[in-house]
Amino acid sequence: MTIKISKVPKTMRAAAIDHFGGPEVLTLHSLPVPVPDPDEVLIALHTAGVGGWDADMRGGWWPEGRPHFPVVLGTDGSGTIAAVGSRVRRLQVGEKAYAYSFNNPKGGFYAEYVAVPATNAAPVPESLDLKHAGAIPTTGLTALQGVDDALRIRAGDSLIIHGASGGVGTLAVQFAKARGARVLATACGADAVALLRRLGADVAIDGCGGDILAAVRDFAPGGVDAVLAFVGGKELTQCLHAVRADGKVAYPNGVEPKPRKRRGIEIIAYDGVPGVAEFKRLGRAVEKVGLKVPIAAAYKLEEARKAHARLAAGHVLGKIVLRIR
Ligand SMILES: NC(=O)c1ccc[n+]([C@@H]2O[C@H](COP(=O)([O-])OP(=O)(O)OC[C@H]3O[C@@H](n4cnc5c(N)ncnc54)[C@H](OP(=O)(O)O)[C@@H]3O)[C@@H](O)[C@H]2O)c1
């Protein structure tokens, strides 16, 4: 196996866990740098995204199989390609790339290096720097696929984006507007509502205290065409009441409690998926929109536990990231 490689050390710093627990179980480790297989790339990471699913995994939720400790968390990030496997042609050593690999077999993104399948990585869109690109692989793909694939939003559609001030929602608002939708977005608190207005929502309301149904009556008197939900619960049920007959509701798996079935409304659960075509479409959408990526806070790699404590405190407007280089 020939691997094209830039100068890569044998060991790296990584924020890893030796057992499940609270934010305090995230500690700095020295671990071997993963070696890429023929179809993989090694990325020298600049930024890693921090998501609620990382905290779930840290706390003991595991998608499949059993973890092999120490576990390096993190599903996405950005950096520079440091090595490519012998079969990789699409990405070059030295190129800036961003990537998404959920429960990555060779370790996650809270580290100086990550080895991922080349199809899970793509060149960074020109309009984004590494910090902002590293914040969006998971959230950007999930937001765009919710708008385009799950709901098939068309120009003129009326859409509620519920729970829109977080990592996925802040991007979904912008993608839905770019597809020509009329968007009513919900968030909690005046600062979050103001952010959604700045991101282009036609109407932004407080979904924690406000009357969602009253707002929808003005926005779409016959009911909305669709709902894209990033948080579950009784307010999401209110949103369902606001959907017209034959309308649609979509949510990415992970949103709890899930919306209950309702006669006359299609309910779609989906996952954000990476891939060559998926990243190309994301890249085009990022450029078309001039995507704004709200970053609520950035922490050093060795402060990963602080990042998780901040996540647990809630009211994160946009995304939390780790600064690795
Ligand atoms: N399956 C997949 O492929 C996939 C991929 C990505 C994400 N997901 C899932 O998608 C969901 C969203 O992810 P995310 O990273 O965007 O989460 P997030 O950052 O926590 O966003 C959720 C937002 O909803 C807001 N919210 C809470 N209650 C609300 C209410 N009653 N009305 C209006 N807004 C409310 C929260 O605001 P406050 O914090 O101020 O309460 C928060 O900003 C999560 O469940 C995640 O697990 C799934």
PDBQT file of the ligand as one rigid body, heavy atoms in Angstrom, charges set to zero:
ROOT
HETATM    1  N1  LIG A 401     -29.823  11.962  12.645  1.00  0.00    +0.000 N 
HETATM    2  C1  LIG A 401     -28.966  12.858  12.203  1.00  0.00    +0.000 C 
HETATM    3  O1  LIG A 401     -28.323  12.670  11.165  1.00  0.00    +0.000 OA
HETATM    4  C2  LIG A 401     -28.786  14.127  12.966  1.00  0.00    +0.000 A 
HETATM    5  C3  LIG A 401     -27.781  15.017  12.606  1.00  0.00    +0.000 A 
HETATM    6  C4  LIG A 401     -27.691  16.233  13.296  1.00  0.00    +0.000 A 
HETATM    7  C5  LIG A 401     -28.563  16.509  14.335  1.00  0.00    +0.000 A 
HETATM    8  N2  LIG A 401     -29.501  15.582  14.679  1.00  0.00    +0.000 N 
HETATM    9  C6  LIG A 401     -30.470  15.877  15.758  1.00  0.00    +0.000 C 
HETATM   10  O2  LIG A 401     -31.148  17.068  15.395  1.00  0.00    +0.000 OA
HETATM   11  C7  LIG A 401     -31.499  17.795  16.558  1.00  0.00    +0.000 C 
HETATM   12  C8  LIG A 401     -31.007  19.229  16.409  1.00  0.00    +0.000 C 
HETATM   13  O3  LIG A 401     -29.589  19.259  16.472  1.00  0.00    +0.000 OA
HETATM   14  P1  LIG A 401     -28.844  20.618  16.834  1.00  0.00    +0.000 P 
HETATM   15  O4  LIG A 401     -27.411  20.343  16.884  1.00  0.00    +0.000 OA
HETATM   16  O5  LIG A 401     -29.355  21.725  15.972  1.00  0.00    +0.000 OA
HETATM   17  O6  LIG A 401     -29.412  20.820  18.339  1.00  0.00    +0.000 OA
HETATM   18  P2  LIG A 401     -29.454  22.155  19.160  1.00  0.00    +0.000 P 
HETATM   19  O7  LIG A 401     -28.266  22.983  18.797  1.00  0.00    +0.000 OA
HETATM   20  O8  LIG A 401     -29.666  21.772  20.580  1.00  0.00    +0.000 OA
HETATM   21  O9  LIG A 401     -30.759  22.908  18.601  1.00  0.00    +0.000 OA
HETATM   22  C9  LIG A 401     -32.043  22.737  19.100  1.00  0.00    +0.000 C 
HETATM   23  C10 LIG A 401     -32.577  24.120  19.387  1.00  0.00    +0.000 C 
HETATM   24  O10 LIG A 401     -33.946  24.057  19.749  1.00  0.00    +0.000 OA
HETATM   25  C11 LIG A 401     -34.187  25.118  20.659  1.00  0.00    +0.000 C 
HETATM   26  N3  LIG A 401     -35.434  24.872  21.397  1.00  0.00    +0.000 N 
HETATM   27  C12 LIG A 401     -35.634  24.108  22.496  1.00  0.00    +0.000 A 
HETATM   28  N4  LIG A 401     -36.944  24.138  22.853  1.00  0.00    +0.000 NA
HETATM   29  C13 LIG A 401     -37.564  24.950  21.964  1.00  0.00    +0.000 A 
HETATM   30  C14 LIG A 401     -38.902  25.393  21.807  1.00  0.00    +0.000 A 
HETATM   31  N5  LIG A 401     -39.872  24.995  22.617  1.00  0.00    +0.000 N 
HETATM   32  N6  LIG A 401     -39.196  26.251  20.790  1.00  0.00    +0.000 NA
HETATM   33  C15 LIG A 401     -38.219  26.658  19.960  1.00  0.00    +0.000 A 
HETATM   34  N7  LIG A 401     -36.920  26.280  20.056  1.00  0.00    +0.000 NA
HETATM   35  C16 LIG A 401     -36.611  25.428  21.050  1.00  0.00    +0.000 A 
HETATM   36  C17 LIG A 401     -32.964  25.115  21.547  1.00  0.00    +0.000 C 
HETATM   37  O11 LIG A 401     -32.819  26.381  22.156  1.00  0.00    +0.000 OA
HETATM   38  P3  LIG A 401     -32.370  26.519  23.716  1.00  0.00    +0.000 P 
HETATM   39  O12 LIG A 401     -31.090  25.785  23.842  1.00  0.00    +0.000 OA
HETATM   40  O13 LIG A 401     -32.282  27.999  23.889  1.00  0.00    +0.000 OA
HETATM   41  O14 LIG A 401     -33.479  25.870  24.506  1.00  0.00    +0.000 OA
HETATM   42  C18 LIG A 401     -31.846  24.808  20.533  1.00  0.00    +0.000 C 
HETATM   43  O15 LIG A 401     -31.257  25.984  20.053  1.00  0.00    +0.000 OA
HETATM   44  C19 LIG A 401     -30.890  17.033  17.734  1.00  0.00    +0.000 C 
HETATM   45  O16 LIG A 401     -31.892  16.231  18.303  1.00  0.00    +0.000 OA
HETATM   46  C20 LIG A 401     -29.818  16.169  17.086  1.00  0.00    +0.000 C 
HETATM   47  O17 LIG A 401     -29.560  14.998  17.811  1.00  0.00    +0.000 OA
HETATM   48  C21 LIG A 401     -29.627  14.410  14.027  1.00  0.00    +0.000 A 
ENDROOT
TORSDOF 0
